[in-house]
Amino acid sequence: MPSVVLISPQIPPNTGNIARTCAATRTELHLVGPLGFEISDRYLKRAGLDYWPYVNLHSHDNLEAFKACHQQRGGRWIGFSTKGQCSYTRFEFQSNDWLLFGAETTGLPPEILEACTNVRIPMSEPGVRSLNLSVSVAIGLFEARRQLGYLA
């Protein structure tokens, strides 16, 4: 099952919504610091409702700590970015993929983009820079799950 990775998320309700999606799908959620909020933030907790006990949450203080975790487990880094050349619908996901998403305001850092296979979520309106982070995670995760046969 792919894992969701948030690199330096900044908005607590987005992360809370993503945690709820991960709880519902039994998907691991990795938070890579620095975070733009405290993990005890009330808006984060509120957005996740009472589903936090069902979240398989892993926190990494920084990118180096996350890289060490990744090295132990293997798998590809799939970066979701407006700069991605391939549409997420044409990409073939694998069960050990790590779905990486960047901060709401800046996206994935350049050094992460270089280390990833990058995909994009196509948008019709050129004046819209990107989708909401929690929406993007849901779109990417559910497409990966669909391809891998995890949808019932």
N, C-alpha and C positions, 0 to 999 in steps of 0.2 A: 504494500500500500504506500503510495507517495506520502511524503511529509510536507507540511507547510512551514515555511521559514520566513519570518518577518525581520528584516534588517533595519534596526533603529526606528521602529514605529514611533509616531509622535502624538497621535490622537487617541486617547483612551477608549472612546466608544467604538472606534473602528476595530481596535484589537479585541474588545469585548465581543463584538459581533462575530469576528473571525473565530474566536474561541468557541462560541456557541455553534458555529458551523462545524468546527473540528470535533466538538463533543458529539454532535448529531451523526457524524460520519465515522466516528472512532479513528480520526486522523491525528497523528502527532502534530503538535504545534511547538515550534522552536522560536523563541524570542531572543534576538541577538542585540545586545546593548552597544552603545548606550541607548536607553529608552528615553522618550520624551515625557515620561510620567513614572510614578511609583507603581509597582505591581499591586499595591493595596488601594490605588485610586478608586474612589467611590463610583466614578463614571464608568470605569473599566468593569468593576464588579456589577454595576447595574445593567450594563449592556449585555453581560453574560448571564444575567438572571441567576437562577439557582442551579445552573448547569455546570458550574465550576468543578464539582466533584467528578464530573465525567470527562474533563479535559485532560488529555495526556500531555501535560505541559513540561517543556524543557527550557530552562533559562541559561543563556550563555552571556557572561559579562562583556565579551567583545568578540570580534571576528576571529581572532586567533583561537579562542576557546571553542567556537563553533567548528572551525576547520579541524581541530583535533577530534571532535566527535565524528565529523564526516569521514575522516581518514580511517577511523576504526570500523565504520559501517559500510563505506563505499557508496556507490551510486552516482548518478549524474546530477549536476546543478542545472536546473532549468530556470533561467531568469525571465520574469515577465516584465517587459519594458516597452514603452512606446517606440523605442529604437530597434526592436526585434524585427528581423527580416521575414520570418516565417509566421503565418497565422497559427494560433494555438490549435485550430481545428484540423490543420494539415500536419501537425506534429504527431509523431508516434511516441506516446508516453510508455514508460516502463514502471514496474511495481516498486522499484527502489529509487525512483526519482525524488529529488528534493526540489520543491516548487518555491523559488525565492522571489520575494516582493520587497521593494524598497520603501523608504519613508514617503509619506504622503506628499510632501512638498518637493522632494528632490529625486525620488526614485532610487534605483540601485546605484551605488558608487561605481565609478569607472573600473576600478580594479576587480570588482565582482562581475561586472558585465563582461570583462575580458576572460574571466574564468568559467563563464556559463555558456550553454547553448541558449540563445535568446529567442523568445517568441513574443508575439504581440497579440493584443485583442483588437481587431479592426474596428474602427469607428467611422461613420459616414460624415460627420460634421467636422471639418478641419479646424473650426474655431474652438473646439473642445479638446483640451490638452490630454486629459486622461479621465478614467472612471474612478469612482470612489474605491479606496483600497479594499474594503470588505466585499464590494461587488466583484472586483477583479479576482480576488481569492476564490470566491464562490464559483465564478465562471470557469477559472482554470482548474480548480479541484474537481468540479463535477464533470468536466470534459475528460480529465484523466481517469476518473472513476468509471465513466461510461465506456471509454475505450478498453479498460482493463476488466470489465465485467462485474464491477462492484455495485451496480445499481440493480435493485431488486424489482 
